Amino acid sequence: MIADPSVAIVDLGHVAARPDDRRRAAAVALVLVIGGLLIVPFMGRPLGDSLPVFAIMIALSISSISITAVLLWAQARVTTSVSLTVLALGFALTAIVMVPYLLFYRGLWPQLSQWVSADPQTPNWFWVEWHTLFIGSVLAYYVCRRIRADAPEPDGAAFRRLQRRISLFGLALLALTMPPLIWVDGLPTLSHNGSFTGLFAGISYALTAAALLAIVAAYRTSSFRSILDLWLAVACLSMCADLTLQHFSRQFTVGWYGSRLSILLAASSVLFVLLFQTANIYAQLVVTAERLRNESLTDVLTGLANRRSFDQRFAAILRACARDSRPLAMLMIDIDNFKAYNDAFGHQLGDECLRAVAQVLLANAARARDVVARVGGEEMAVVMPEVDLPGALVVAERMRAAVENAGLTQGVGAMHPVVTISVGVTATHDPARTSVEDLVDVADRALYRAKESGRNRVVDLGEPVAAYALPNA
């Protein structure tokens, strides 16, 4: 549902809606309109009394709006968006007011109204209040966006203070409106014997006009190009359907149940978008975490494993070979006269030389599970599990010849006309008695012997059963 998902939480009011989002929203809007028109001939037909179904639908709506409010609040907190804070607060207040609407609904909890001496019109007025809060919060969101269009968002501390003030305003609003609706006797009549009064009709028309105005505001703000504007418009269209069906239907008729379905759709529209965003964020976090892990273990210049990865994987391979009594071989490689190459061609071509040699080594490694790493400036290493000394010497010679045949021209005064490598080789048939440090030490000394003997060659010091038992070279 979300275009260009990012790891960071973003203000959905500024995320472009993709063509798929527009098609989905258009499909939902079409279902609302066509479904409403199909219901019209049957909207007065009784469908059976089922207060539990009504309670379930309203409870689901409360849950959806509550979760939406929490996600919008979190998004507002991260993006320091005042307009999202206003929208989140409006949704939260709507969910809160829907609770007493459900509790005081006629016949659902018959004794509750008696316990608190509530007026018979109390649930009807709670219905008016939560509809007003839902639609009003959307209108307030667009007013806030227009007012703050060019205003910089406050910093973190200032924004948190502003959120607290907005929250206190919401709590004050509930404190002023909810108690009178419960305990004031003689509330103006909105329905009588199942029929709505003229006062209810006037309120219903006003709320419908406000919902249509919110849809216009969504269009004028972004022409429905923003994903949040698109689905807020769908939510308000659902409220229009709810208000229309409620206005012309009696309790437990086809239209009345259709009105409750419209409420649930209005409550869920924005929630689905936010849940898709959250799912995308988690998916992207997994991808990003894996990428960062790979980057932390990869040498940026050559693409080989870096020293940290080499140390970790070498230790793990040694443990595995020791557990299964399998041989293990290691190559220590150094580019001959690399300083002369850098002096002759500069560091940029020196880096290209390192990359070229690295790719030759990778291409000539025995198997994909062999570890080829850059462990120093021009020093590289290869770890080969389940390879003995003769096999390691074959691989080492193949790598040496491949680098020489690559024909990378050396610097002036170099011993060889092309770039070459020296390779120190070591292997063990008894990895349980050999440590990483032992193998690295022996391979290093073999490499030193290769360089001391004239470079561009492969040298080994023998088969170490335990490296510490070898004589110094």
N, C-alpha and C positions, 0 to 999 in steps of 0.2 A: 504493500500500500504506500510505501514511502520512497520517494525518489532520492537517489544519491545518499544512501544510508551512511551514517558516520558513527564512529565510536562515541563521540560527544553527543549529549542530549542537546537537541536544537529546538528552537521555537518553531512549532509546526505552522504558525501563522506566516512564516517566511520560507517554508519549504514548498517548492513548486509541485503541483499535482501532475502526475503523469497521465497520458491518455487512458491507461487502464483505470486509474482512479476516477477519471471523469466518466468513463463508461459504467463503472460500478455505481457511482452516485446517480447517474441518469437512470440506470435500471431500477434502483431503489425508489427514486422519485416517481418513475413510471408505474411501478407496482402500487405505490400509495395512491396515485391519482386514479388509475384504472380500478384498483381494488375498492376505493371509495365509491366510484361510480357504479360498480357492480353491486355494492351493498345497498345502495339507495332504495331500490324497489323492495328490499327485504328488511330494511333497518328496523322496522317496528315489530318484526315477528319475534315472539318470545322464544328463547333458546334454552330455557330451564334455569332454575335458581341454583347457583353454585358459588357461594361465598368463599369456599376454600380456593377455587380457581382464581377468583378475584384477588384473594390475599396473596397467592403465590405470584401472580403477575406484578402486583404492586411491590412485593418484597424483592423480586428480581430487579425491578426498576430502581428501587432504593439502593440495592447493592451496586448496580451498574453506575449510577450517578455518584455514589460514594467513592468507588474505585477511580472513576474519572476525575473526581475532585482531587484525590490524593496524587494521581499521576500528573495532573496539570500543576498542582502546587509544587511538586518536585521539579518539574520542567521550568516553572517560573523561578524557582530558587537557583537553579543552575544558570539560567539565561538572564537572571535579574530583570525579568519582564514584569512591569507593573500591570499591563493589560491582562497577561495570563493569570496574575495573582487575583485580579478582580473576577475573572471568569471562574477560576478555581473556587473562590469564596462563594460565588453565586451558586455553583453546583453543590457545594457542601451545605449551604443553607437550605437549598431545595430538598436534599436528602433528609436533613434533620426535620423539616416541616412535614415531609411525607410520612414520617413515623406516627405522629399523633393523628394524621389523616386516616391511616390504616387502623390505628387502635380505636378511634372513636367512630369508625364507619358503622352505619346503622345495621344492627343484627349480627355483626361479626364478634364483638365482645360486649354483649348486652349489659353486663353488670358494671363495666368500667365507667360508663357515663354516669351511672347512679352513684358510684363511689365518690367521684369528684364533682358531682352536681353540675355536669356539663350541659350546655344548652343543646336542644335537638338540632340546631343549625350549625353546631360546631364543626362537624366533618366537612360540610359544604364550604365553610369559610376557609378551612385549612386547604381544601381543594383550590380555592381562589388564590390563596397565598403562595402555594408552591408553584402553581402555574405562572403567577406573576414573577416569582423569584427566578424561575428557569428562563423565561423569555427575557426578563429584565436583565439577567446577568449577561446574556448574549448582546443585548443592546448596549449595556454598560461597557462591555469589552470593546465594541467598535467605537464608542465615544472616546474611551481611553486611548485606543490606538490612534485615533485622529488627533486628539489633543497632544499626545506625546510623539507624534510622527517624527519631528525633528529634534526632540529633546534627547540628550544623552542619558543612557540608563545609569542609575545611581551605583556607587561602588557597593561592595559586599556588606559592610557594616550599615551604611545608610539604607540599603535595600531591606535588610532584615528589620530595621526599625520601622520602615514603611509597611512591611508585611504585618508587623505586630499591630500597628495602628489600624490597618484595614481589617484585621481579624477582630479587634475590639469593636470596630464599627459594626461588623456583622453580628457579634454577640449582643451588642446593645439593641440592634434591630430586632433580634429574636426576643429579647427580654421585654421589649415594648409591645410586640404584636401577639406573641403566643399566649400569655396568660389571659388577656382579655377575651380571646376567642374561646377559652375553656370556661372561665368563671363568670363572665358577664352574662347576665340573664337578659332575654329579650333581644337577641341578635336579629338584625334584619333578615327577613325570610327569603331564602333563595329557592327553596322547593317546598311544595305542599302536596301531600298524598301522591307522591311520585311525579308531579308535574312541576316544571320550572316556572318561576315568576318572571315578571318583566325586568326586575333588577338583575336576576341572573342572566337574562338575555343580553342586557346592556353590557354587563361585565364580560360575557362570552364574546360579544362582537368586538369589544375593546381589546381583549387579549388576542383575538385572531388578527386584528389590524396590527398589533404590536409584533406578532410573529412574522407577518408579511413584511413589516418594516425591517425586521432583523434580516430577513432574506435579501431585501434590497440593499441593506448596509453591507452584507457579505459580498454581494455582487459589485457594489460601487468601490469597495476596498481593494479588490484584486481581480474582479471579473471571474471569480471562482478559479483563479489560477493557483491560489494557495490551498494546500490540502486541508488545513483546518477550516478555512472559510467555506470550502466545498461541503464538508460534512456538518458544520454548524448549520448551513442552509438546509441540509437534509433533515437535521434534527428539528429545526423550526417548521419545516414542511410537515413533519410528523405531528408536531404540536397543533398545527392548523387542522390536520385530519382528526386528531383527538377532540379538539374543541368543536368542530362541526358535527361530528358523530354524537358527541355528548349532548350538544344543544338540541338535536332533533330526535333523540332516542330516550326511551324509558329504561328503567333498570332491568337487567337480565334479558335484553333483546339483542338481536344480531348487531345492531349499531352500537349498543353499549359495550359488548365484548370487543367489537372492532376498535372502539375508542381505547380500550385497555391495551390492545395490541399496539396501537399507535404510540401510546405512552412508553411501552417497553422499547419500541424501535427508536424513539427520540432519546431515551436514556442510554441506549447502547451505541448509537452512531459514532460519537466521538471516542468512546471507550475502545472500539475495535481499532481505530486509527492509532491510538496511544499504545495498545497492546502490540500491534504490528511493529511500532517503532521500538518498543522495549525488546521484542524478539530479535529485531534486526541488530540492535545494539549488542545484545548478548552474542549473537552469531559473529558480528564483526569483532567483538572483543576476543573471541576464541581465535579468529584468523590473525588479529593483530598480535595477540600474545605469542602465537606460534611464530609469526614473522620476527618479532623482537627477540624471541629465544634463538631463532636461527641466526639473526644478525649478530647477537652477542657471542655466538660460537663460530662465526665466519670471518675470515680475514677480508676486509673490504677491498683491498687492492687486487688480490689474486683470486678470490672466490674459494680458496681452500679453507679447511678447518683452521681456526686460529690456535694460539698456544693454550688457551683455556679449554677449548674443545679437545685438543690433543691430549692434554693431561687427564681429562675426565674419561675419554673414550679408551685411551691406552690402559688406564687402571682397570676399567670394566672388562676389556678384552683379556687382560692378563688374568683376572679372577676367573673368567669363564674358561680359559684354556687350562688353568690350574685345576679347576673343578673336574674337567673331563680328561685331564692328562693329554692335552693336544699340544703340538709344537707351536712356537710363535717366533716370528722374525721381525727385524726392524732395520730400516735403512736411514742413515743420516746423510743428507745431501747438502752440498755447498756449491754455489755458482763460482767457477774459477775466475779470478781477477775481476771481480765485479766492480771494484773501485775504479779500475782502469776504464771499464765500460762507461761508468757514470761520468768520469772526468772527460772522456772523449765525446760523448753524445748528450750529456746533461741528464738531469734527474727525471724529466718527463719520459725520454726514451728508455731510461733505466727502469722506470715503472713498467713500461710496455714490455721490456725484456723479462722482468719478473713474471708478468702475466703470461707471456708466451711459454716460458719454462714450466710454469705451474700447469698450463693446459697440456703440455707434452707429458708431464709426469702423470696427470690424471688419466690421459688416454692410454698410457702404458702400464697402469696399475693392473695387478693380476685379476682382481674381482671388485665388484661394487662395494663389498663390505670392508675392503682395505681402507685404512685411514691415511689420507694424504694431507699434510698440514704444513703451514708456514710457521716455524717456531722462532725465527729471528729475522734479521734484516734480509739477507739473501740465503738463509739456511732453511731447509725444508726437511721433513721427516715422513717416513712411510711405515705404518704398522700393518703387518700381514698375519692374521691368525691362521693356524693350521698350515703354515708353510715352514719347511725346515731350511737349513743353511744352503744346500745345493739349489733349492727352488728360489730362495731369496737372491742368490748370486745371479741366477738367470734373469730374474726381474730387474735387478739393479743394472746389469749389463745392457738389457734392452732399453732401459730409461737413458743410460749414458749415451748409447749410440743414437737414440732418437733425438736427444738434445743436440748432439754434434751434427747430425744430418739436417737439423732444422735450418742451419746456415745463417744463424744470427751473427752478423759481423762484429768482431771484437774491436777494442780500441787500439790506438797506435802503441806499439811496443809490447803488446801482449804476447804471451808464450804461444798461444794458438790463434789462428786467423779467425776462428768462429767461437761463439760462446760454447763452453763445455762445463761439465759438472764433475765433481769428485764425490764418490759414494763410499761411506763406511757401512759395513754390513755386520750384523750379529744375529744370532738365533739361539733358541734354547729348546731342548726336548723335555726340560723339567721346570715348567713355569711356576710350580708350587714352591720351588726353592730359589726363585729369582724375583727380584723386585723391579719396578719401573726404573728406579734410579740405577740399578745394576746394568740393565740393558742400555739405557741412554749413555752411561759412562763408557761401556765397551764400544758402542757405535761411534761415540765421539772420538775415542782414541783410534779407532779404525779409520775414521775420516781424516784425522790429523796425519796418520801414516800415509794415506792416499795423497794428500796435498804435499807432504814432505817428499814423496817419491816422484813428484813431477806433475801431479794433477791429471785430470781427464782419465781417471781410472777407478776401478772398483777394488776395494781392499777389505778383507775380513781378518780377524785375529783368532779364529778357531771357534769351536763349538763350546759355549760356556754351560756347564752343568749348574754351576752356581757362580755368578759373575765375580763374587768376592774372592774366588779361588784362583782367578787368572793372574798371571804375572803382569806387572806394569809393562806397557809397550814402550 
